[in-house]
Every structure is written in structure tokens, then in C-alpha cells.
Amino acid sequence: MKKTFLLLLTVICMGVSNAQDASKVFSSPTLVWYGLDFTMAKMVGMKDESPHKIRDEYFKPWCDAINNETDLAKAFQKKGLIKDLVGVFKANLARETESMATDDDKDLSASAIADHVKGISVGQKKEGLAAEVIVQSFNKTSQQATVWVVFFDIATHNVLMLKKVTGKASGGSTKAAWTSALKDVFSQIEKKEYATWKKDAHF
């Protein structure tokens, strides 16, 4: 009986802690945006494409489509948004390509993402709320992009909230198809996902 009570208490405490972490995402009026992170991305069913070409020719245009053509402050319902793109940009350029092409589309684990966030290079802003999108996969077979929206505390690098979103690819070329998939992701965030996350957090 005692063990059952302690287990229940632990679960309740974890739920309260998670709710408090999520509340920080919605209570902050500003956000530091780190960009699209392709360092863990897999290109599923795209073995006919050169991984080097994907990295060297497509990563930047895909990032630019979101960083420069999307109203990120509106999507994340923030009064102010600061872009700190240098660290993730450099990491994307240095991405190894040997393991990029695959036939398997597996979800990234929360622990793997948390470990990854610990290593993110920060810029001039040393505290506050930050977010980036970790690209899990572009799946040519399903024509679906899968990403993880990660909100974290800059000072501690602790993940505050983690959400999975998928987007549908459309368009003829590789560049155009996955640009549209990413824009679909952010359209969903702006139109419904962020509001749903906020409601689920009871904020």
C-alpha cells in the first residue's frame, strides 16, 4: 500500500513539474529562435539523391524558407522574437552524410533530444525561452516530413516542452517538395497546434 502511494505521489509530482515547465513556454512574451536543425535528420527512401547535395545545396534554402518567409512570432504567439541562427547553421553545415540516407523512419527519443539540446551553441542571449525545430525525417515514400518542436531554457538547456508535428510534401523537385512540407508544419503550428498545446497545458 505504501509503495503504491509513493508511486502515485511520484507520478503526480512529475505531472505538476511538466505542467510548470510547459507554463514557461506560454508565459514568456519573447522567444529566441535557433532555426531548423538537420543534424539528426534522416532522408527516408531518398537513396537516389546525393546526401552531400542535400546537405550542401538544400539545407540552407529549406532553412531560409522558414527563417525568412514565415512569421515566427505569430506562429508561436509571441510579442517579440529574436533570431539566433549561427550555431545551428554551422552545425548543419558540418553534418556528416554517411548515415543520412535510410529506409527506416524511427522516432527520435525524448532522451536523445534532451541530450542533443544540451550541446546546442548559444549566442549573445544567455537566458530566456528558446525554440528550435529538430528535423527527424523527410520520408519520400509517405511524402511526409516529421519534426520535433523543442522549447528549452537557454541558461540550463533543459527541455521545457517537446512536440511532434508532421507536414505533407508537394511539388516536383526535392527542394520544392520539402520546402512545402516545412511550410505545412508551420502553418499547422500557427493555425491550430500551438493553441492545442496551450490548452493541454491548462494555460
N, C-alpha and C positions, 0 to 999 in steps of 0.2 A: 504493500500500500504506500509506504514511504517513498520507494523508488518510483512508483507511478506518479506520485505527487511532484517529486523533484523533476521528473522528465517533462511533465505538463508545465511546470513553472519555467523550465528552460525554454520550451517552445514559445511560451507567452512572451518571455523576455526577448527572445530573438525576433519575434514579430514586432514588438514595440521598438526595438533597435532599428529594424529595417524600415519601419514607418518613419522614424525620426530622421534616418539618413535620406529617405526619399523626400521628406518635407523640405530639406535643404535645397533640393533641386528646384522646387516650386516657389520657395520663399525668396530666393535671390533675384533681385531685379536685373542683374547683369550676368553675362556668361562669357567665358574665354573659349573661343572655338579653335581647336587644334587641327581640324581638317579630316580628310579621308585617309585612313591608314591601311595600306595594302601589304604590310609586311607579313601578314599571316594568310593572305588571300590564296585561294585555290581556283584554278581555271579548269572547270569540270567539262570533259568531253570536247576540249579545245586543243587536242594534241596536234592538229594540223596547223595551229598558229605557233609562231616562234615566241617562246617565253621572253626572250631578250627584247623582241619587238614590242610585246605587250608592256613590258616594264619601261622601255626607253621611249616609246612613241605614244602610248595610250594612258599611262598613269597620270601624267600631268593634265592632258585635256579632260580626262574624267574628273579630276580634282577641280579644275578650273570651272567646269560646268556647275559645280555646287558652290564653290567658294566665291565665284564672281557673278553668277547668274541667278542665285537663289537668295531670297530674303530670309536669312537665317534667324534674325531677331524675331521676325514674325512667326516663323515655323516653331521656334522654341518659346514664344510668348515672353520675350524679354525687352525691357526698355532700352538696354544697351548691350552691345556685343562687340567684343574685341577679338580680332583675328591674330593668332599666334601660330603661324603655319610653318615656320622654318624647320623646327625639329622633326616633324612628321614628313615634311618634304624631303629632307636629307635621308631619313630612314627609308622612304620609298625608293629613292634612287639607288640605295645600297642593297636593296632586296636581292637575295640570292634567287636564281631562277630554276635551279635543278629540280626542286620539289614543287614547282608551281602548277604544272600540268598533271592532272589526275582524272581517274574515272570515279572516284569516291567523293561523295559530298557529306561530310560529317560535321555535326555541330561543334563549335568551339565550346569548351567547358568554362564555367564561371571562374574556376580557379586559374585556368590558363590565361584568361583575360585579365584577371586581377594581377597576376604575375607580370603580364605584359605592361599594364598601366604603371607598375612600379618603376619601369625603366624608361618611361616617356621623358624626353628632354623638354624642360620648361624654359620660357623666355623671361622677359622682364617682370611679368606678373607672377609673384611668388605665393600668392594666396587667393582664395576665392573659389568660385564654381567654374569647372571646365567641362568640356564635352568634346568627344571625337567619335567618328564612326569607323569601327573596325570592319573591314570587308572580309566576310568569311568565304564567299564563293560567288563566281559567275558561272552558272550552270547552263551550258549551251543546249543540253538535252531537254531540260524543262523550261528553258528561256526565262530563268528566274535568278535574280540577284538576292543573296542573303547577307544581311549586315547586322551588326550589333551596335546600338547606340549606347555609348558609355558616358555617364556623368560621374565626375570624380572631384575630390577635394585636392586643389593644387598643392597645398602645403604638405599634406600627408600622403598624397597619391592613393588614398583609399577610394574604392569604388562606392558611390552612393546609390546608383541605380543603373541597371543593365536591362536593355530591351532589344528583342529580336524583331526585325522588320524585313519583309521581302518586297521586291519590286519586279515588275514584268518588263522584259526586254522587247523592243520593237525597233525596226529599222534594218536596212540591208547590211551595212558594214559592221564589223566588230566594234569599231569606235562609236558609231551611232547607236547601235543596239544597246550597249551597256551604259551609254550616257542617258538614254531614255529610261533604263531600269533604275538608275540612281535618282533621276528626277521624279520617277514614280514613288520611290521611297520617301523623298522629302515632301512630296505632295500629300502623301498619306499622313505623315507626321503633322503637317500643318492643318490638314482638314479634319482629322479625327484622332490619330494615335496619341498626340500629346495630351489632348483633353481627356482621353480614356485613362492614360497613366495618372493624370492628376486626380481624376475621380477615384481610381483604385487606391490611391494614397490617402484618400479622405481629406484632401487639402482644399 
